[in-house]
Amino acid sequence: MLEFIAAPKTARIRARGQLTIPQDIREALNLDEHASVNIFRVGKVLLMTPKRLQRASLSRDVEKEMKREGLTLKDLLKELKEQRRLYFAETYPQD
């Protein structure tokens, strides 16, 4: 079962471009220090998946989970819009 995290996790990019994935996420996805990940750029969004997933299987897995949860693409985009709103409110608070 896919677990959807309501709030984004923050990670810093180090001087050499290194990114540390939070420990709870690494543990949940069984990512060890030798794991590789795929990074996809979708507009201004980065999508990171364990290397063992390929585009076709990722697409099938997402579609299957969406059907199981009764979600549509419109639902996902609405949630993405809300997550962006929360991110910007947290990143750029209005005083």
PLY file of the C-alpha trace (Angstrom):
ply
format ascii 1.0
element vertex 95
property float x
property float y
property float z
element edge 94
property int vertex1
property int vertex2
end_header
0.00 0.00 0.00
1.29 3.46 -0.86
1.53 5.86 2.03
0.88 9.49 1.17
2.69 12.01 3.35
0.60 15.10 3.99
3.49 17.48 4.57
6.63 17.70 2.45
9.98 16.73 3.93
12.83 19.22 3.67
16.27 18.19 2.41
19.28 20.38 1.77
21.47 20.15 -1.29
25.12 20.20 -0.27
27.98 21.97 -2.07
28.74 18.99 -4.31
25.07 18.48 -5.20
24.53 15.76 -2.59
21.04 15.35 -1.19
20.26 13.53 2.05
16.97 11.64 2.01
15.35 11.72 5.48
15.95 8.53 7.46
12.27 7.59 7.87
11.80 7.71 4.09
14.98 5.69 3.46
13.81 3.05 5.92
10.27 2.91 4.48
11.65 2.41 0.96
14.49 0.08 2.00
17.15 2.44 0.63
20.62 1.73 1.97
23.85 3.65 1.40
24.44 1.87 -1.93
20.95 2.42 -3.33
20.46 4.33 -6.57
17.46 6.48 -7.39
15.90 7.79 -10.58
15.18 11.53 -10.64
12.62 12.88 -13.08
12.08 16.57 -13.76
8.42 17.40 -14.37
8.29 21.13 -14.96
9.62 22.64 -11.74
8.97 19.46 -9.75
11.48 16.70 -9.03
10.15 13.17 -8.72
12.52 10.67 -7.15
11.99 6.90 -7.22
14.10 3.93 -6.18
16.22 2.83 -9.15
14.58 -0.59 -9.13
11.42 1.07 -10.45
11.37 1.83 -14.13
9.07 4.30 -15.84
6.65 1.68 -17.17
6.39 -0.20 -13.88
6.12 3.07 -11.94
3.29 4.14 -14.19
1.51 0.81 -13.69
2.02 0.94 -9.93
0.70 4.50 -9.69
-2.30 3.68 -11.88
-3.08 0.56 -9.84
-2.83 2.46 -6.56
-4.98 5.29 -7.91
-7.69 2.79 -8.87
-7.45 1.06 -5.50
-7.78 4.39 -3.66
-10.46 5.67 -6.03
-8.31 8.64 -7.09
-8.31 10.45 -10.41
-5.60 12.54 -12.01
-7.73 15.56 -11.13
-7.58 14.48 -7.44
-3.79 14.21 -7.58
-3.40 17.58 -9.25
-5.73 19.18 -6.70
-3.63 17.72 -3.86
-0.44 18.88 -5.59
-1.87 22.40 -5.78
-2.68 22.28 -2.07
0.81 20.98 -1.21
2.36 23.80 -3.23
0.20 26.32 -1.37
1.32 24.89 1.99
4.95 24.85 0.87
4.90 28.49 -0.22
3.07 29.53 2.96
5.77 27.79 5.03
8.69 28.97 2.90
7.54 32.55 2.41
5.44 33.43 5.48
3.50 36.67 5.33
4.23 38.77 8.38
0 1
1 2
2 3
3 4
4 5
5 6
6 7
7 8
8 9
9 10
10 11
11 12
12 13
13 14
14 15
15 16
16 17
17 18
18 19
19 20
20 21
21 22
22 23
23 24
24 25
25 26
26 27
27 28
28 29
29 30
30 31
31 32
32 33
33 34
34 35
35 36
36 37
37 38
38 39
39 40
40 41
41 42
42 43
43 44
44 45
45 46
46 47
47 48
48 49
49 50
50 51
51 52
52 53
53 54
54 55
55 56
56 57
57 58
58 59
59 60
60 61
61 62
62 63
63 64
64 65
65 66
66 67
67 68
68 69
69 70
70 71
71 72
72 73
73 74
74 75
75 76
76 77
77 78
78 79
79 80
80 81
81 82
82 83
83 84
84 85
85 86
86 87
87 88
88 89
89 90
90 91
91 92
92 93
93 94
